Amino acid sequence: MPSLEEELMFPSTPGKYKGQNRHFHRCFASTSTMFLWALFLIAITASYLCFQSFMDNNNSTSNRFFTGHHWEKQVINSAQIHQAHGMSVLVTGAAGFVGSHVSLALKKRGDGVVGLDNFNNYYDVSLKKARKNLLNENGIFIVEGDINESKLLLKLFDIAKFTHVMHLAAQAGVRYAMENPNSYIHSNIAGLVTLLEVSKNANPQPAIVWASSSSVYGLNEKVPFSESDRTDQPASLYAATKKAGEEITHTYNHIYGLSITGLRFFTVYGPWGRPDMAYFSFTRNILQGKPITIYRGKNRVDLARDFTYIDDVVKGCIGSLDTSGKSTGSGGKKWGPAPYRIFNLGNTSPVTVPMMVGMLEKHLKIKAKKNFVVMPGNGDVPFTHANISSARKEFGYKPNTDLQTGLKKFVRWYLSYYGYNQGKL
């Protein structure tokens, strides 16, 4: 039987698819300005949800994915727990990069897993479908639907009685927010609230772990970034929606007793990754002989990122689920305080973008054609660097894959998946 890493590295047909004294971290600004900003965002969300609810009620196709005995049986079988003291987990964004890896890791150790994904076209849908096929081959059922479809979520919770939610569905990307800002409100704020509303009324309430982002540190200059640092200076709309998500989850924890853990991911990379990420698009362009654009900060300073390999992030996600504690409410009523935590999941070893390109050149055995450009005002930040001491203390988080090793694994997967003959490179 192939190992999980082998399953992740190669599709069945390579080249076919293209294109408790708990540790609390309440990282919220204490100024009145920040408080009013949060209330404003929540008010916008409430208005949007009213409109969304109206649209859902008038959408005749909103329940097309959850009708029939066969569909329910697939959900039940996929959610079934196969290990002692295991959990039953709803993974949103399961056909995404991190979601697919986390789902496979949970299933492999015997947890029940049901996936949810809307398969939007932000990037190549065929890659998402390929991940879905891989999950199906491993006994994980993926429901196709939007996180804002409350009727669908209610149906899933009614059938499966999830103990945990791994909420990874989101509109990603810093620069795309300038083209389609509404998609960020729809997914990152309204979708989060829809999920929290359903979760708070569930009986029993699930514990929730969700993906925030290192982008919330915004224009901070203090490094490494710690969870106690200020996060009220977002540099992009994407970062602002993730910051709003932290404010909103804190509210639901406080009022309804939901156990909530937020994870601030730092530049996750690896096999089955997102094509919009720099390392992925650089690889494609280098192989095709096209130039790559490398941004630089002020005074020609190289940008640096705390690149974190997917396997390390998965360990952090599962560690967060295992230590999440229990929610303390049911039916929307809170019976006592519940855990609320925020953790950085990074690698703690920032690498400059030119150095990363050099590693890709080594593994691809091709010299890149480079264009160096001053970074435009599009929401990107000059550097990221994670302090991971809190995650290490709470659940033993310890990244052990350096960028050189991780990129080698990624290149190996990329060449196989897209049908390149590595021997000719």
Beta strands, then each sheet from edge to edge (+ up, - down):
strand 1: 88-92
strand 2: 112-117
strand 3: 141-144
strand 4: 164-167
strand 5: 207-211
strand 6: 260-265
strand 7: 268-269
strand 8: 292-296
strand 9: 304-305
strand 10: 308-309
strand 11: 329-330
strand 12: 333-334
strand 13: 340-345
strand 14: 351-352
strand 15: 370-374
sheet 1: 3+ 2+ 1+ 4+ 5+ 6+ 13+
sheet 2: 7+ 10+
sheet 3: 8+ 15+
sheet 4: 9+ 14-
sheet 5: 11+ 12-
end
